């Protein structure tokens, strides 16, 4: 299904390039390749790609119309995200019931969230999530240093059962809803998986498969509304795929200890970005 989504989306992008007679510009393709490779490299590590892509787009004046930002990011990152999901679903062992149920919960949550959460105060949601991530990251760091045992978890499981599975499903459903409010799923999902006792690397197929199903469909919606840019898009996509392959190899080689600290670092970084985004949202509202 994922491969079919990637092929169909790729064909649609090529058809739009032909239809709009977009000329090939080596400079634009090279810039797109560089941005795609860096952002999807970081995305595969769990940092996420939207914040970094937005920053690089601003630095390079990549877009002529800022209204095309969301659509361009979704179209550029959708296929690399599918590659991420395929890489980790086939390379990382996660019990099938846990994987499918948590992914479906995130997808359903996102669909509902697009109708509900977007009506709420997005800045407040982002601040709450940022605060929660900081508090969680601090507790995780203290635990990793062996200073407390309150949250000590033996992270060796590859699947959830009973109450832990129910919490995982509900948690990913909520995270799927919050995606519609601009809260990335990656870092919170990594924290959720960590505290439920799964191996830290188990978060990668869960969170990436969730996004890989959503992004191609969302990309088509942006294409229908004509809110996207095809500038350097081919280079962007191929650069993203290269970044995914490099980072996925790196992540697979990390120890559980290193992955635990990676989650801590990503949580702090994501919290900072969420808080900053909330401030920007409040300024726009005012």
N, C-alpha and C positions, 0 to 999 in steps of 0.2 A: 504493500500500500504506500509506504513511504517513497520507494523508488518510483512508483507510478506518479505520485504527486510531484516529485522533483522533475521528472521527464515532461509532464504536462506543463508545469510552470515554466520550465526552460523553453519549451516550444512556443508558449504564449509570449514570452519576452522576445524571442527571436522574431516572431511574427510582427510584433510591435515595432521592432527596429527596422524591419523591411517596409512595413506599412508607412512609418513616419520618415522613411528614407534618411535615417540617422547616419551621418558620415563617420568613418572610422578615424579617430584621432589618437595617435600613439601616445601623446602626452596624457590625455584624459584616461586612457586605458591603464597606463603605468601608474598614475596617481590612484585610480580605483583599485588596482592590484595591491598597492602598498597599504591603503586604508583597510581593504578587506582582509588582507593577511594578518595585520596587526590586531584588528578588532576581533576577528574570529579566533585568533590565537588566544587572546585574553578571555573570550567568551567560553572557549573549551575548558579553560582553567576554572571557570565558574564565576568570573568577574562580571560577565554580561557584556553585550556589545552596543547597546543603544546609547548609553552615556558617552562611551569613548568615540563612537561614530559621530555623534552630534558635535562633540568637541573638535574632532579632526575636520569635519565639514566646515565648521566656523573658521578654524585656523586657515584653511586652504581656499575659502570662498567657493566651495564645491558646487553649491546650489545657487541658481539665480533667483529662485522663488522659494522662500523658507516654508511655504505651505506644502511643498512637496517632500518635506523631510520625512514624515512618518512612512509614507508610501515607498519612498526610495530605500529606506532602511529595511523595511519588510521584504521588498523584492530582492535586495542585494544579499540579505542574510538568510533568506528562507532555505535555499538549496544547501549552503554550508551547514545550516542547522540540521537539515535532514542527514547530512553526512556525519555530523556529530552523533546523532541518535543511532544511526546504523553502526557506527564504530563501537559505541559503548554497549548497545543492546547485544551485539554479537561477541564482544570481547570481555564484558564484565558480567559475572554470574549474579543474577537477581531472581529470586523465586517468582514464577510467572504470575501467581495470584496477586502478590504484592505489587508487581510492576504494572499489570493491566488495571487493577482497581484504582491505584493512585493516579495513573495517567488519565483514566476516564473521569475521575473526580475533578482533576485540574481542568480538563476540557469542558466538562459540564459547568463547572464553576465560572470559567471564563465566559461562556455563552450567556449565563445568567448575569454575570457581573457587567457585561456590556450594556445591559438594560437597567441594572440597579445601582451598582457602585459608582458609575460615572455621574450619578445625580447627587452623590454625597460630597462633602467637603474634602476634595482631594488633598489639599495642603495638610489638613489635620490628619488624614490617613497616613500620609507620608511621614509626618513627624512622629506619630505613634509607632510606626514600623521602625523608624530610625532609632528611636529610644529603646525599643524592644531588642533590636539587633545589637546595640551597644551593650546593654545589660547582659544579654546572652553571651556575647563574645567575651566579656570580662569573666563571667562565671566559667566559661569553657577554658579560658587561658589559665585561671587559677587552678582549675581541675587538672589541666595538662601539666602544671608544675608540681602537682601532688600535694597542694596545700589544703585541699578539702576533699571530702569523699561523698558529699551530699549528692552530686550529680555524676558520680563515677559510673560509667557504663562500659561493659565489655563489648566493644564494637567488633564483633566477629560474625554476626548473623547476616544471612543473605535474603531473609524473608521475615515477614511479620505475621503474627497470628493473634487471635482473640482481641482483647482490648487495645493492644498496641496497633493492630491493623486498622481498627475502627478509628483510632486517633489519627493515624497516618492518612486515611481516606478523608476524614473531616478536615484535617489540616491542609491537605493539598487542594481540596475543594475551595477553602477560604483563600488560599494563595492564588488559585486560578481566578477567583473573583477580583482579587486585588490587582491582578495584572491590568485590568481595565482602568484602574485608577493610577496607573503609572508606576506601580510597585513591581519590580522584577521578581520572577519566581525563583531564580537560581539560588541566591544566598539564603533566603528563608527556608527553602527546601533542603539545602545542605544541613542547616541547623536542625530542622525537624528530624531528618534521617539520623543525624548524629545522636540526638537525645532518645530516639526510639531504640537505639542499640544496633542499628545496621552498620555494616562496614562503611566508612566515609565515602569510598568510591562508588557505593551502591546508589548514591544520590545522582550520579551523572547520567545513567540511562533513564532514570525516572524523570528528572527535570528536563532533559534534552528531548526525550520522546514526547513529553507533554507539549513543548514549544514547537517541535517539528511537525506535529499534526495541525496546530493552529496557524502557523505562519504562512504556509502556501495558500490556504483558503483566504486569509486576510489580505494577502498580496493581490489575489484576483479581484477582491472588492475594491482595492485602491486603483487597480487598472481600469475597472468599470467607471470609476469616478474621475479618471484621468488626472489623479493627483500623485504624480511620480516623475522622476527624471531618469532618462536612459543614458545620461552622461557617464562614460566609462564603466557601464554596467557589466559587460562581459569580463573585463579585467577585475572588477570588484568581486564577482562571483568566484572566478578561478583563484584569485588571491585568497579569498575566504576559505576555499577548500584546502589550499596549501597550508594555511595557518592552522586549520583543524587537524590535519594529519600530523603536523609537527607537535602540536600541543597534546593531542590525544596520546601520542607515544610517550611524551614526558609524564603525563598524569598516570598512565599505567605503570610507569617505573617507580613512582613515589611510594614510600612506605606509608603504612597507616598512621604512624606518628607524624610524618610530614604533612599528610593530608589533613590531619586534625588541626595543625597550625595554619595550614592554608585556609581552612574554613574560618578560623579566627580572624585572619588578615582580611579575607574577603568580606566578612561581616562588618568589620570596622569601615572598610572602604565604601561598601554599599550604604551603610548608615549615613556616612558623610554626604554621599551623592543624593540620597533621599532628602536629607535635611536641606541641602542647598536647593534642590528642585522645589521643595515646599516653599522656600523663601521667594523663589522666582514666581511661583504660582500666585502667592499672596500679592506680590507687586502688580501682576497682570490684572488681578481682580480689582485692586484699588485703583 
